[in-house]
Amino acid sequence: MSGPEELQREATWKFDRVTQLAIQQGRVNQELQELAGFTSIEQAEGGTAVTRVVFTKDDLRARAWLKEIATADGFTVREDAVGNTFLRWEGLEPELPAVATGSHIDAIPHSGRYDGTVGVIGGLEAMRVLKHSGARFRRSIEVVMLTSEEPTRFGIGCLGSRLISGTLAPERADQLTDGLEEQSTGTLASVRETAGFHGDLASVRLERGHYHAWLELHIEQGPLLEREGLSIGIVTGIAAPAGYRIVIEGFGGHAGALLMPDRRDALCAAAEVILSIERHALAANAASHSATPDTVATVGTCAVFPGAVNSVPSRVKLEVDIRDTDPARREAAMQGVRRDCAEIAARRGVTITEELVNADAPALCDARLVVTLNAICAELGVTAKQMVSRAYHDSLFMAQVTPVAMIFIPCRGGVSHRPDEYASPEDIALGTQVLAHALARLAAE
């Protein structure tokens, strides 16, 4: 049996041969197309509409297909209690922490075919070409398909990676309400059991150091790479959201009989609150003197009660998402909104309450991994842009477990979460090649 020194020499020698990697662009494109077919939504004009909500029949069919093609390539498959799926290629020293990559395959209703899936199929392709090259590495490589990155069904994003990192308590997770149907009384506990994922959610958590490194390949979901004519972005930090529920209580009545001086219109007050949120996000960017506007704020839903054209709104519920790479700046913007809310409430005679739904911490990508990715791009003759991810990803939570970095590729028009979401086969293949080289370098360490 070879000792550690012999193993290291073998891994290094064969790693040198991996420089001639041949990503099978056609195969990757075909598998992305096949994966997009696991949906019940009709095809849309201008693109492929995909709806694949976690633990639905479409999601379970897609999972079975992914496991089948991974097994056919000789990789082992493991699933945990929440359905995170681990595709593993064993290294020469399997006791060492593995190098991991991956993303998600669930998709919000009527969305596109590339968000998340590029990271899973690209990761599988990277692991395949390394194996087929004849290379062997000290460390195992894993491709991880993470459960429910999208919050569509259970109201919270990155469910699988939150549980892996310990950011979400297992007891709270199992009690999350199934929001797939309005009248549903189910919870994550019952839904995952029905889907075939059993066991205590506490078993999902991985200790820090479980992985040697984590890399995620993803479409940018923004316009910057395309605008600059670049094919690769290297992420240096991931912004994180804070979610708030703001409720405005006023006084309703008949739209004709309730005179204007007597009104305490909740929707008029809500309009001022929405504009306050926008104003303070813009002010935060102006005050930061940053080259990029890292503070973004969105009011994504506005529920008006009673919701009739001839009735003065008596209550409005706003769902607010505010994101930043700097949690202090994010909180300062919300403090400004709170001051405005107090003034609006007093002036308009309404009551405004705020509920914190979640507040995640931003993540910095590991400096050594960023250097490694930059070096690989230079060796391949690729100009890469260092950039911030303003969308959040599973890597935000995997950073609690292991050093992380992300590779972005451009998407047409910066469009995502729409049927016309598109990334070119050439850019996907290049991103996969960069990923494969990085996995090889890290697995040889």
Secondary structure, DSSP 8 states (H G I E B T S, - for coil): ---HHHHHHHHHHHHHHGGG----HHHHHHHHHHHHTS--S--BTTB--EEE-TTSHHHHHHHHHHHHHHHHTT-EEEE-TT--EEEEE--SSTTS-EEEEEE---EEEEE-S-TTHHHHHHHHHHHHHHHHTT---SS-EEEEE-S--S-TTTS-S-HHHHHHHT-S-HHHHHT-B--SSTT---BHHHHHHHHT--S-GGGG---TTSEEEEEEEEE-SSSHHHHHT-SEEEEEEE-EEEEEEEEEE-B-EETTTS-GGG-B-HHHHHHHHHHHHHHHHHHHHHHHT-SS---EEEEEEEEEES--TTEE--EEEEEEEEEES-HHHHHHHHHHHHHHHHHHHHHHT-EEEEEEEEE---EE--HHHHHHHHHHHHHTT--EEEEEE-S--THHHHTTTS-EEEEEE--GGG--SSTT----HHHHHHHHHHHHHHHHHHHT-
